Amino acid sequence: MCGIAGIIGPGAASRRSALERMMPALRHRGPDGEGVYTAPSGNCVLGHRRLSILDLSDAAAQPMVAKGGRFALSYNGEIYNYRELREAAGGGAPRSSGDTEVLLDLLAREGADCIERLNGMFAFALWDDAAQRLLLARDAWGQKPLFFAQAGELLVFASEMRALLASGLVAPELNLNSALSFLSYGWTQEPATMLQGVQALPAGHSALLAAPGGELRQRDHRPPRPQGRPCGPEELRELFRRAVGRTLVSDAPLGVFLSGGIDSSALVAGATMASERLPLHTLTVTFPDLPGQSEAAFAREVSGLWHSRHHEVPISGDEMLRMLPQAIRAMDHPSMDGINTFLVAHGAAQAGLKAVLSGVGGDELFGGYPLFGDLPRLLRWRERIHPLAPGLAAAIGAFPLWDRRLAKLQDFLAAPRGLCHQYFVRRQVFSGRQLKALAPSVFAPGARPYLDPGRMGSLEGAAAGSALQDSIAAMEQQFYMGRLLLRDMDIMGMAHGVEIRSPFLDQEFSGRVCAMGPETRSPGRFPKHVFVEAMDDWLPESCRRPKQGFALPFERWMLNELKAEVTAGLDSLGRRVGWFDSGAIDSLWRTFQREPARVGWARPWMLFVLGRYLDNLHMAAS
């Protein structure tokens, strides 16, 4: 796991100083080493910050140059099946024992055609100095980030946007639509980012720059889903065991995030069986001031069952206040709940771990969220009252502005019919009416922030040919998981130099799960019943309890230890961003303090995070 950067274009070598300015901005991603490559042609400079996990020797240092000097690779990620790929390729004795050399050799021989065979998480840049071509790529789920921007004839790219800004070639200008999208859903709509002029390479895509100064041509490498035949409980268990085993490959200390829920408990079981280095390390966040808030007791039960070396990370309100500035500085995009991951990654780093397994993907594959049950019910209800919907939506406008339930109900009634529109309402945080109050000069009434009609039409078309639960799962995987959870997983883990891996997103396992019919894998007698039954005696009986989820006690903290800090952050946002109505921000905050359950903590919190994010970038938006 690492940080990559590069500048491509005529005379790029003369901008090596700009690349060298990018490297310190990526140091947290790769504290173990740094490398810079300048192409003989002078049209490419690549940079790399290294976090040593596979092959800790200098033989695996990057950027890595192929024999003969034609190709150079800067790569971030892990290819879990690299040993199988190396054996299939044959050839002479390798120079290193890690995955970078395997990937470089594959790309040199096959180009982008080999991407579909890579089982892992990755973002990479391959420069071909003979052909004067650049290839960029990301893994199918988008677990590893890659951002780029045009600066005249130059293409600048990096693992994080802060590195693009550090180059001095990209201006810190806020993308208005992305800011409103963040407040609506908690994520931006790829390929757009929070920075004007900066794009994210979409998940599962490659981009080819055929000549310095030319245009990027993108290609979709995502495998079709579903893949393979459906599987029964015993085969599902074996597939999961193999997936976990693949993600354990590491020459550095590795552990598991353990909440005590279904997914993390199954990971501990699978990892204990597959690991050659025991006892396994497990980590759980606890709240000393609110012992009933966490699942610490369940995590201890699982740890005891599998004899792990268990670490509890206690977070009080005072500790949260102390760590908050560092957590927000870590954000490359503002996040509504990325601090969850920041805290547990902090615990992993304190325990001396460089890699940890996470249960991200389990709920999206097996329908574990309440949304999988309540969205179909809401759709049926919306159809029954369709003729009355416009009048009811208008009537709700007379009720208090900041009531979160009424606000969402109004948007359900006002939104066009169809799963995709209703899905985005179900996932939204601020309603359209609330955004209009907060940003009256820029938010258009009735807008669906911020999906263009063509994009929405494409989503509706894709959903039309699928079962309802399949369509919901696909949107959860693409948006909530892809735009929010995986972004948080990467950026907050790497803030501590910790690589976070998700065995549920293993190519073989996820493909076979998607091949199971929705009536098989989705909610039934209890959450994720198919997966729980497949795990059988791996899980204690307590895992069949209702889903609790890993949530920080933000409401309590915002009313107590974080109150002054949030107040100052909201005031800063009202001053810094000219199109926000500071009176509306103040009204929201005062209403939350009087009736926190009615408003919900997420709304003032997201405004606070956005304000501090802009403060950290010294970025105004007038």
NULUM-721703 format. One line per 10 residues: number of its first residue (from 1); their letters; for each residue x, y, z of C-alpha. Coordinates in Angstrom, 2 decimals, padded with zeros to 5 digits. Example, Ala and Ser with C-alpha at 12.3 -4.5 7.8 and 13.67 -1.06 7.14 Angstrom:
1 = as = 012.30:-004.50:007.80; 013.67:-001.06:007.14
// end
This chain:
1 = mcgiagiigp = 000.00:000.00:000.00; 001.50:003.27:-001.07; 001.04:006.69:-002.59; 001.69:007.36:-006.27; 002.05:010.55:-008.30; 003.19:011.65:-011.72; 003.46:014.41:-014.29; 003.19:013.55:-017.99; 003.62:015.81:-020.98; 006.14:017.61:-023.17
11 = gaasrrsale = 009.12:018.55:-021.03; 007.67:016.99:-017.87; 011.20:016.40:-016.55; 011.60:020.15:-016.15; 008.71:019.97:-013.65; 010.44:017.44:-011.44; 010.45:020.02:-008.62; 006.64:020.06:-008.78; 006.61:016.27:-008.36; 009.02:016.53:-005.45
21 = rmmpalrhrg = 006.59:018.94:-003.77; 003.88:016.28:-004.12; 005.86:013.62:-002.26; 005.60:015.07:001.30; 001.82:015.30:000.85; 001.78:011.50:000.37; 004.26:010.60:003.09; 001.58:009.24:005.46; 000.60:006.72:002.77; 004.15:005.43:002.51
31 = pdgegvytap = 006.37:006.18:005.48; 008.92:003.49:004.60; 010.54:004.95:001.51; 010.42:007.32:-001.45; 011.40:007.04:-005.08; 011.31:009.34:-008.13; 011.75:008.28:-011.76; 012.52:010.53:-014.72; 012.00:009.01:-018.16; 014.95:009.17:-020.59
41 = sgncvlghrr = 012.66:010.99:-023.03; 011.97:013.70:-020.44; 008.21:013.44:-020.93; 007.39:011.61:-017.68; 008.27:011.89:-014.03; 006.80:009.38:-011.57; 006.85:009.42:-007.78; 006.20:006.78:-005.16; 005.86:006.68:-001.36; 006.21:003.15:000.00
51 = lsildlsdaa = 004.45:001.29:002.81; 006.35:-002.01:002.94; 003.99:-004.98:003.32; 005.12:-007.49:000.69; 008.86:-008.01:000.18; 010.26:-005.54:002.69; 013.61:-005.39:000.87; 014.86:-002.67:-001.48; 014.31:-005.09:-004.39; 010.62:-004.13:-004.33
61 = aqpmvakggr = 011.22:-000.36:-004.24; 009.30:001.86:-006.67; 008.93:003.31:-009.20; 010.05:-000.03:-010.59; 011.69:-000.12:-014.02; 011.50:-003.20:-016.23; 014.59:-004.88:-017.61; 015.70:-002.91:-020.63; 014.31:000.33:-019.19; 011.29:000.69:-021.47
71 = falsyngeiy = 008.55:000.45:-018.81; 008.27:002.13:-015.39; 005.54:001.38:-012.83; 004.27:003.31:-009.82; 001.71:001.16:-008.04; -000.51:001.32:-004.96; -002.32:-001.75:-003.67; -002.15:-005.51:-003.31; -002.62:-008.18:-005.99; -003.76:-011.16:-003.94
81 = nyrelreaag = -003.28:-013.72:-006.72; 000.18:-012.53:-007.74; 001.81:-015.88:-006.95; -000.57:-017.72:-009.30; 000.00:-015.08:-011.99; 003.77:-015.41:-011.62; 003.65:-019.21:-011.88; 001.41:-019.05:-014.95; 003.78:-016.63:-016.67; 006.89:-018.72:-016.06
91 = ggaprssgdt = 010.10:-017.00:-017.08; 013.36:-016.52:-015.22; 014.04:-016.06:-011.54; 012.26:-012.98:-010.14; 014.28:-010.10:-008.71; 011.83:-009.69:-005.80; 009.28:-011.75:-003.89; 006.40:-009.25:-003.97; 003.56:-008.39:-006.35; 004.97:-005.23:-007.97
101 = evlldllare = 007.39:-007.06:-010.25; 004.66:-009.53:-011.25; 002.34:-006.68:-012.19; 005.07:-004.84:-014.11; 005.98:-007.94:-016.13; 002.31:-008.68:-016.92; 001.66:-005.12:-018.08; 004.82:-005.07:-020.18; 003.69:-008.23:-022.00; -000.08:-007.77:-022.21
111 = gadcierlng = -000.90:-004.13:-021.54; -004.36:-003.33:-020.20; -005.72:-006.74:-021.24; -004.30:-008.31:-018.07; -006.33:-006.09:-015.73; -009.36:-008.41:-015.69; -007.15:-011.19:-014.26; -005.99:-009.15:-011.26; -007.69:-010.13:-008.01; -006.99:-007.37:-005.55
121 = mfafalwdda = -007.18:-003.66:-004.88; -004.98:-001.33:-006.87; -004.32:001.92:-008.62; -001.26:002.19:-010.85; 000.52:004.21:-013.51; 002.60:002.47:-016.20; 004.80:004.59:-018.46; 006.04:003.17:-021.78; 008.95:005.40:-022.79; 009.42:003.77:-026.19
131 = aqrlllarda = 005.80:004.27:-027.24; 005.38:007.49:-025.19; 002.20:006.12:-023.59; 000.76:006.27:-020.08; -001.68:003.69:-018.67; -003.64:004.47:-015.50; -005.98:001.93:-013.85; -008.11:001.23:-010.76; -009.53:-002.02:-009.38; -013.09:-003.11:-010.13
141 = wgqkplffaq = -014.61:-001.94:-006.82; -012.55:001.25:-006.61; -010.84:000.38:-003.34; -007.76:002.42:-004.25; -008.10:006.05:-005.39; -006.57:007.83:-008.36; -007.13:011.50:-009.24; -005.93:013.53:-012.21; -006.09:017.03:-013.66; -004.94:018.82:-016.81
151 = agellvfase = -002.45:021.64:-016.32; -001.97:023.05:-019.81; -000.30:020.31:-021.84; 000.60:018.39:-018.69; -001.39:015.61:-017.04; -000.92:015.50:-013.26; -002.12:012.52:-011.21; -001.86:011.25:-007.64; -003.40:008.97:-005.02; -004.77:012.01:-003.19
161 = mrallasglv = -005.98:015.42:-004.26; -003.84:017.16:-001.64; -000.80:016.01:-003.60; -002.19:017.58:-006.78; -002.55:020.87:-004.90; 000.96:020.56:-003.48; 002.37:020.44:-007.02; 001.40:024.06:-007.53; -000.06:023.10:-010.90; -003.69:022.72:-009.69
171 = apelnlnsal = -005.71:025.51:-008.07; -007.77:024.89:-004.89; -011.18:025.80:-006.31; -014.31:024.24:-004.82; -016.69:022.32:-007.11; -020.11:023.71:-006.12; -022.12:020.73:-007.38; -019.88:018.33:-005.47; -020.28:020.31:-002.25; -024.08:020.12:-002.58
181 = sflsygwtqe = -023.86:016.43:-003.49; -021.84:015.84:-000.32; -024.47:017.57:001.81; -027.22:015.62:000.07; -025.79:012.12:000.30; -022.42:012.19:002.03; -020.51:011.56:-001.20; -019.59:013.22:-004.48; -020.62:011.84:-007.85; -017.62:010.29:-009.61
191 = patmlqgvqa = -015.83:011.25:-011.75; -016.39:014.71:-010.21; -014.51:015.60:-007.03; -014.62:018.40:-004.47; -012.04:020.29:-006.55; -012.97:022.04:-009.77; -010.96:020.60:-012.66; -009.92:017.45:-010.79; -011.43:014.09:-011.76; -011.38:010.64:-010.20
201 = lpaghsalla = -010.63:007.76:-012.53; -013.84:005.69:-012.20; -013.73:002.36:-010.41; -012.82:-000.53:-012.68; -011.52:001.72:-015.46; -008.21:002.27:-017.17; -007.18:005.41:-019.01; -004.66:005.49:-021.85; -002.73:008.59:-022.78; -001.43:007.67:-026.23
211 = apggelrqrd = 000.90:010.67:-026.60; 002.21:013.37:-024.25; -000.17:016.30:-024.33; -002.97:014.18:-025.80; -006.33:013.10:-024.41; -007.11:010.25:-022.04; -009.15:007.40:-023.52; -010.98:005.42:-020.84; -011.99:001.76:-020.87; -014.24:-000.20:-018.49
221 = hrpprpqgrp = -012.64:-003.40:-017.18; -015.27:-004.36:-014.60; -016.31:-008.01:-014.90; -019.96:-008.67:-015.70; -022.05:-009.63:-012.69; -023.18:-012.18:-011.77; -020.20:-014.47:-012.30; -020.31:-018.25:-012.18; -023.06:-020.48:-010.85; -024.94:-020.09:-007.57
231 = cgpeelrelf = -023.47:-021.89:-004.57; -024.85:-023.62:-001.49; -023.86:-023.00:002.15; -020.87:-025.36:002.23; -019.37:-023.98:-000.97; -020.05:-020.40:000.17; -018.13:-021.11:003.38; -015.19:-022.52:001.44; -015.19:-019.58:-000.97; -015.09:-017.19:001.97
241 = rravgrtlvs = -012.28:-019.13:003.65; -010.23:-018.89:000.45; -010.97:-015.18:000.08; -009.83:-014.46:003.63; -006.73:-016.59:003.10; -005.76:-014.60:000.01; -006.03:-011.28:001.83; -003.73:-012.50:004.62; -000.68:-012.36:002.35; 001.72:-010.02:004.17
251 = daplgvflsg = 005.31:-009.79:005.33; 004.26:-007.22:007.96; 002.04:-007.52:011.09; -001.67:-007.92:010.25; -004.94:-007.91:012.25; -008.75:-007.71:011.99; -011.22:-004.95:012.87; -013.66:-006.73:015.20; -017.01:-005.12:016.03; -018.58:-008.34:017.27
261 = gidssalvag = -021.09:-008.37:014.40; -021.57:-011.03:011.75; -019.04:-009.93:009.15; -016.09:-009.10:011.40; -016.67:-012.22:013.53; -016.58:-014.38:010.38; -013.34:-012.66:009.34; -011.71:-013.49:012.68; -012.75:-017.13:012.32; -011.53:-017.43:008.72
271 = atmaserlpl = -008.30:-015.57:009.39; -007.50:-017.68:012.45; -007.92:-020.86:010.41; -005.86:-019.59:007.49; -003.09:-017.68:009.27; 000.29:-019.18:010.02; 001.02:-016.43:012.54; -001.10:-016.79:015.67; -002.52:-015.41:017.81; -004.33:-013.07:015.46
281 = htltvtfpdl = -004.59:-009.40:016.47; -008.14:-008.00:016.76; -009.23:-004.42:017.47; -012.44:-002.87:018.83; -013.34:000.75:019.61; -015.03:001.25:022.99; -016.67:004.25:024.66; -015.81:004.43:028.38; -018.38:007.17:028.99; -021.14:005.17:027.25
291 = pgqseaafar = -020.56:001.44:027.76; -023.89:000.53:026.17; -023.02:002.32:022.90; -020.45:-000.17:021.61; -020.49:-003.89:020.89; -017.36:-004.44:022.98; -018.86:-007.32:024.98; -019.71:-009.23:021.80; -016.24:-008.55:020.39; -014.67:-009.96:023.56
301 = evsglwhsrh = -016.81:-013.08:023.17; -015.57:-013.65:019.61; -011.98:-012.91:020.62; -012.24:-015.48:023.39; -013.74:-018.05:021.05; -010.82:-017.74:018.60; -008.09:-016.85:021.13; -007.06:-013.62:019.44; -004.76:-010.99:020.93; -007.48:-008.42:021.50
311 = hevpisgdem = -006.92:-004.65:021.62; -009.61:-002.24:022.80; -009.33:001.38:021.69; -011.14:003.53:024.29; -012.48:006.85:022.94; -014.02:009.36:025.35; -015.53:012.68:024.40; -012.36:014.48:025.52; -010.20:012.11:023.47; -012.42:012.69:020.44
321 = lrmlpqaira = -012.00:016.45:020.85; -008.23:016.03:021.02; -008.07:013.86:017.88; -010.69:015.73:015.83; -008.38:018.25:014.09; -006.04:015.44:013.00; -008.97:013.34:011.76; -010.40:016.15:009.64; -006.97:017.06:008.25; -006.74:013.45:007.06
331 = mdhpsmdgin = -009.79:013.87:004.81; -009.01:014.20:001.12; -012.76:014.58:000.63; -015.07:015.62:003.47; -016.77:012.58:005.04; -019.83:012.25:007.24; -018.55:009.22:009.14; -014.95:008.53:008.11; -013.82:009.36:011.63; -015.06:005.88:012.63
341 = tflvahgaaq = -012.37:004.35:010.45; -009.79:006.94:011.52; -010.15:005.90:015.16; -009.87:002.16:014.63; -006.94:002.65:012.20; -005.28:004.73:014.91; -005.68:001.77:017.24; -004.17:-000.56:014.64; -001.14:001.69:014.25; -000.71:001.89:018.02
351 = aglkavlsgv = -000.73:-001.93:018.10; 002.10:-002.02:015.54; -000.03:-003.33:012.66; 000.49:-002.36:009.03; -002.48:-004.21:007.52; -005.97:-005.05:008.83; -009.02:-006.86:007.49; -012.39:-005.09:007.36; -015.94:-006.35:006.86; -016.81:-003.67:004.29
361 = ggdelfggyp = -018.84:-005.26:001.50; -020.70:-007.84:003.57; -023.84:-005.77:004.02; -023.85:-004.67:000.38; -023.52:-008.24:-000.90; -025.97:-009.89:001.48; -028.56:-007.14:002.03; -027.59:-006.41:005.61; -028.77:-002.79:005.87; -032.34:-001.85:006.92
371 = lfgdlprllr = -032.60:-000.08:003.55; -032.90:-003.45:001.78; -036.18:-004.06:003.58; -037.67:-000.62:004.01; -037.05:000.75:000.49; -039.29:-001.87:-001.21; -042.03:-001.11:001.36; -041.70:002.62:000.70; -041.91:002.05:-003.06; -045.12:000.05:-002.68
381 = wrerihplap = -046.60:002.71:-000.40; -045.59:005.49:-002.83; -047.38:003.73:-005.68; -050.56:003.32:-003.67; -050.82:007.02:-002.84; -049.42:008.29:-006.16; -052.39:010.58:-007.04; -052.16:012.27:-003.64; -048.39:012.67:-003.58; -048.05:016.25:-004.95
391 = glaaaigafp = -050.62:017.67:-002.56; -049.14:015.88:000.45; -045.63:017.06:-000.47; -046.82:020.65:-000.67; -048.65:020.38:002.67; -045.51:019.24:004.47; -043.93:022.56:003.50; -045.91:024.17:006.31; -044.17:022.05:008.95; -040.88:022.91:010.72
401 = lwdrrlaklq = -037.90:023.05:008.35; -035.39:020.95:010.28; -037.57:017.93:011.10; -035.54:015.16:009.45; -038.37:012.64:009.09; -040.88:015.08:007.60; -038.20:016.52:005.31; -037.41:013.09:003.92; -041.09:012.24:003.56; -041.64:015.42:001.56
411 = dflaaprglc = -038.86:014.49:-000.87; -040.19:010.92:-001.21; -043.52:012.37:-002.27; -042.05:015.04:-004.54; -039.47:012.84:-006.30; -040.29:011.13:-009.60; -041.48:007.54:-009.40; -038.96:004.76:-009.86; -036.38:002.96:-007.78; -033.37:005.14:-008.59
421 = hqyfvrrqvf = -035.01:008.44:-007.61; -036.44:006.94:-004.45; -033.11:005.29:-003.58; -031.33:008.63:-003.57; -034.03:010.16:-001.39; -033.66:007.26:001.04; -029.89:007.82:001.18; -029.99:011.62:001.38; -029.16:013.61:004.50; -030.30:017.17:003.77
431 = sgrqlkalap = -033.60:017.39:001.90; -034.15:019.64:-001.10; -036.11:022.13:001.03; -033.35:022.22:003.63; -030.63:022.75:001.01; -032.66:025.59:-000.49; -032.76:027.24:002.95; -029.02:026.76:003.47; -027.88:027.82:-000.02; -030.75:029.86:-001.51
441 = svfapgarpy = -028.67:031.49:-004.24; -027.28:028.28:-005.77; -029.67:025.43:-005.02; -032.49:025.02:-007.54; -035.83:023.84:-006.08; -036.70:020.32:-007.17; -033.10:019.48:-008.13; -031.81:015.99:-007.50; -028.35:016.88:-006.25; -026.46:016.26:-008.33
451 = ldpgrmgsle = -027.21:013.59:-010.90; -027.67:014.76:-014.45; -030.69:013.40:-016.40; -028.48:011.21:-018.59; -026.84:009.60:-015.59; -030.19:008.98:-013.91; -031.60:007.53:-017.13; -028.66:005.14:-017.36; -029.24:003.97:-013.78; -032.97:003.51:-014.39
461 = gaaagsalqd = -032.23:001.47:-017.52; -029.79:-000.78:-015.67; -032.27:-001.33:-012.84; -035.16:-002.14:-015.17; -033.81:-005.54:-016.16; -032.96:-006.73:-012.65; -034.79:-007.98:-009.59; -035.51:-005.20:-007.12; -033.07:-006.48:-004.49; -030.35:-006.85:-007.13
471 = siaameqqfy = -030.87:-003.26:-008.23; -030.74:-001.97:-004.65; -027.57:-003.98:-004.01; -025.93:-002.64:-007.19; -026.66:000.97:-006.18; -025.44:000.39:-002.62; -022.22:-001.10:-003.98; -021.66:001.69:-006.48; -022.67:004.68:-004.37; -022.74:004.20:-000.59
481 = mgrlllrdmd = -019.92:001.65:-000.53; -017.97:002.87:-003.53; -018.21:006.62:-003.00; -018.18:006.72:000.81; -017.08:003.55:002.65; -014.19:002.56:000.37; -012.96:006.14:000.14; -012.99:006.40:003.95; -011.37:002.99:004.29; -008.45:004.05:002.11
491 = imgmahgvei = -007.87:007.60:003.25; -008.38:007.07:006.98; -006.31:003.90:007.07; -003.49:005.48:005.11; -003.54:008.52:007.41; -001.92:006.14:009.91; 000.13:004.14:007.39; -002.31:001.22:007.77; -003.56:-000.80:004.80; -007.22:-001.91:005.10
501 = rspfldqefs = -008.35:-004.95:003.10; -011.84:-006.34:002.56; -012.06:-010.08:001.83; -015.77:-009.70:000.96; -014.68:-007.83:-002.18; -012.42:-010.66:-003.32; -013.06:-011.17:-007.04; -014.01:-014.84:-006.82; -016.12:-014.56:-003.66; -018.07:-011.42:-004.61
511 = grvcamgpet = -018.68:-012.71:-008.13; -020.16:-015.97:-006.87; -022.30:-014.21:-004.26; -023.71:-011.93:-006.96; -024.65:-015.07:-008.92; -026.97:-016.14:-006.10; -030.57:-015.04:-006.59; -031.72:-012.11:-004.42; -034.36:-014.31:-002.81; -031.50:-016.50:-001.57
521 = rspgrfpkhv = -028.92:-014.03:-000.32; -031.10:-011.09:000.83; -032.99:-010.54:004.11; -034.95:-013.53:005.38; -035.45:-015.04:008.80; -032.66:-012.84:010.25; -030.10:-010.43:008.72; -027.82:-012.07:006.13; -029.28:-015.46:007.04; -027.59:-017.26:004.12
531 = fveamddwlp = -024.15:-016.06:005.13; -024.77:-016.77:008.84; -025.95:-020.31:008.06; -022.92:-020.90:005.84; -020.59:-019.80:008.65; -022.40:-022.20:011.05; -020.20:-022.93:014.11; -017.70:-020.23:013.19; -020.05:-017.69:014.83; -021.41:-017.50:018.38
541 = escrrpkqgf = -025.19:-017.46:018.77; -025.04:-013.76:019.69; -024.29:-012.92:016.04; -027.95:-013.61:015.25; -028.97:-010.49:017.17; -030.43:-007.42:015.38; -027.87:-005.35:013.49; -026.41:-002.55:015.62; -023.72:-001.11:013.39; -020.54:000.74:014.33
551 = alpferwmln = -021.65:004.26:015.22; -019.90:006.89:017.30; -021.95:008.78:019.94; -021.86:012.01:017.94; -025.13:013.37:019.34; -023.88:013.24:022.92; -020.43:014.57:022.03; -021.83:017.47:019.98; -024.00:018.54:022.89; -021.07:018.34:025.32
561 = elkaevtagl = -017.35:017.98:024.63; -017.49:018.99:020.93; -020.06:021.76:021.30; -017.68:024.73:021.26; -015.62:023.27:018.39; -018.71:022.58:016.25; -020.07:026.05:016.97; -016.81:027.63:015.81; -016.69:025.40:012.70; -020.23:026.30:011.64
571 = dslgrrvgwf = -019.48:029.98:012.13; -016.37:029.62:009.96; -018.38:027.95:007.18; -020.93:030.78:007.16; -018.13:033.34:006.78; -015.99:031.42:004.27; -018.68:030.33:001.80; -020.62:033.29:000.48; -023.54:031.28:-000.91; -024.42:029.77:002.49
581 = dsgaidslwr = -027.06:031.55:004.56; -025.37:031.92:007.97; -028.77:032.54:009.56; -030.03:029.15:008.35; -026.90:027.43:009.65; -027.40:029.08:013.03; -031.10:028.08:013.04; -030.20:024.45:012.34; -027.60:024.37:015.12; -029.89:025.98:017.71
591 = tfqreparvg = -032.74:023.62:016.80; -030.42:020.61:017.12; -029.38:021.70:020.61; -033.04:021.93:021.67; -034.33:018.83:019.85; -031.38:016.66:018.79; -033.45:013.57:017.95; -035.75:015.57:015.70; -032.93:017.16:013.70; -030.38:014.32:013.80
601 = warpwmlfvl = -026.66:014.78:014.44; -025.62:014.19:010.82; -026.87:017.52:009.49; -024.93:019.98:011.65; -021.99:017.57:011.68; -021.72:017.51:007.88; -021.77:021.30:007.71; -019.08:021.44:010.39; -016.89:018.93:008.51; -017.29:020.83:005.23
611 = gryldnlhma = -016.31:024.08:006.94; -013.18:022.62:008.54; -012.27:020.86:005.28; -012.33:024.19:003.45; -010.36:025.79:006.29; -007.63:023.15:005.95; -007.37:023.71:002.20; -007.47:027.48:002.67; -010.18:027.39:000.05; -012.90:029.98:-000.33
621 = as = -016.12:029.54:-002.27; -017.88:032.83:-002.86
// end
